[in-house]
Amino acid sequence: MSGLSLVFDTPQLAQDYELRSADRQFRHGKRLIAELGVRAGDHVLDVGSGTGLLAEHVAGLVGLTGKVLGIDPLPLRVEIAQQKAKANLSFQVGNAYALDGLPSGSFDVVYLNAVFHWLPEKTEPLRQIHRLLKPGGRIGLTTGAKDHPNRLQAIKREVLSREPYASYPESRDGTPHWVTAVELAGLLGGAGFTVQKIEAQENVHHQPDGRAAIAFSQASSFGNFLGHLPESLRSQAIEDIQRELEAFRTPEGIRLEGKRLFAIAHKPASH
Ligand SMILES: C[S@@+](CC[C@H](N)C(=O)[O-])C[C@H]1O[C@@H](n2cnc3c(N)ncnc32)[C@H](O)[C@@H]1O
């Protein structure tokens, strides 16, 4: 199981993600890393490392006595990440469903920043991560909250429920699989983790216009946002969504809000 449609990513979207994520996923990711208490000498696995911005930051924290490995199924994004590689930082094409090649008990920290909702089946990756962690090792993740979808996703869902778009149902592989805080606690506990914190955090940001909001989502979803529509209908759908987004214009731009789940857990030391 790969869990996502890889076919829509392009060099342009991958480059775009590098730029557009700096103020979003990267910023939230740094908060996650701070709460995980990553320190010098730690061995860290970044699952779904994208273009590698956060892993590069973590490599600075673990220093030369530590190590960071980033894996991601999108070759175009791994290619960009690899330009950041150095003695304690490496990247490879990989997948949360193919972690069995990595040795048990080899990581102090594993994190998934803005990745968990791209995993349709979450039990097996969590079980594997539990195996990969040393006793006492930590897992951290940020992901969208199912019960507080962001405004753009809600508008998109509404627009796509109408004709002519409704005749082209989205594939489950191309849509995010969000969880609630309760579901997340159950998943982490079920995989053997002790949950330290699960928080639903406000996720508010502004985009200059609807086009920028959609471009951000297209880069973040590797082209899956509307990627299932035929080319001719896609631009029409973008226009429809843009029009509805205008209702949320404020002096700072189009206000987009939702909630993000932020979770920290550890593998009990006695395991
Ligand atoms: C929004 S990006 C986040 C990238 C990076 N973690 C960051 O903080 O910028 C989501 C990433 O999840 C990755 N992803 C999707 N499905 C995955 C899977 N099955 N295993 C590992 N990574 C996956 C995508 O390839 C993409 O790079």
The ligand as a MOL file (V3000), in Angstrom:
LIG
                    3D

  0  0  0     0  0            999 V3000
M  V30 BEGIN CTAB
M  V30 COUNTS 27 29 0 0 0
M  V30 BEGIN ATOM
M  V30 1 C 2.6400 18.1470 3.3730 0
M  V30 2 S 4.0370 17.2010 2.9740 0 CHG=1
M  V30 3 C 5.0300 17.3220 4.4700 0
M  V30 4 C 6.5030 17.2060 4.1710 0
M  V30 5 C 7.4310 17.4350 5.3610 0
M  V30 6 N 7.1800 16.4840 6.4240 0
M  V30 7 C 7.3520 18.8550 5.8950 0
M  V30 8 O 7.2010 19.0120 7.1160 0
M  V30 9 O 7.4690 19.7860 5.0960 0 CHG=-1
M  V30 10 C 3.4410 15.5350 3.0820 0
M  V30 11 C 4.4980 14.5110 2.7270 0
M  V30 12 O 4.0030 13.2130 3.0950 0
M  V30 13 C 4.5770 12.3030 2.2210 0
M  V30 14 N 3.8750 11.0060 2.2520 0
M  V30 15 C 2.6730 10.7190 1.7330 0
M  V30 16 N 2.4110 9.4010 1.8810 0
M  V30 17 C 3.4640 8.8590 2.5150 0
M  V30 18 C 3.8050 7.5440 2.9140 0
M  V30 19 N 2.9980 6.5070 2.6690 0
M  V30 20 N 4.9840 7.3320 3.5270 0
M  V30 21 C 5.8270 8.3680 3.7670 0
M  V30 22 N 5.5610 9.6390 3.3890 0
M  V30 23 C 4.4010 9.8880 2.7650 0
M  V30 24 C 4.4510 13.0160 0.8800 0
M  V30 25 O 5.2540 12.4390 -0.1090 0
M  V30 26 C 4.8260 14.4520 1.2510 0
M  V30 27 O 6.1760 14.7300 1.0220 0
M  V30 END ATOM
M  V30 BEGIN BOND
M  V30 1 1 1 2
M  V30 2 1 2 3
M  V30 3 1 2 10
M  V30 4 1 3 4
M  V30 5 1 4 5
M  V30 6 1 5 6
M  V30 7 1 5 7
M  V30 8 2 7 8
M  V30 9 1 7 9
M  V30 10 1 10 11
M  V30 11 1 11 12
M  V30 12 1 11 26
M  V30 13 1 12 13
M  V30 14 1 13 14
M  V30 15 1 13 24
M  V30 16 1 14 15
M  V30 17 1 14 23
M  V30 18 2 15 16
M  V30 19 1 16 17
M  V30 20 1 17 18
M  V30 21 2 17 23
M  V30 22 1 18 19
M  V30 23 2 18 20
M  V30 24 1 20 21
M  V30 25 2 21 22
M  V30 26 1 22 23
M  V30 27 1 24 25
M  V30 28 1 24 26
M  V30 29 1 26 27
M  V30 END BOND
M  V30 END CTAB
M  END
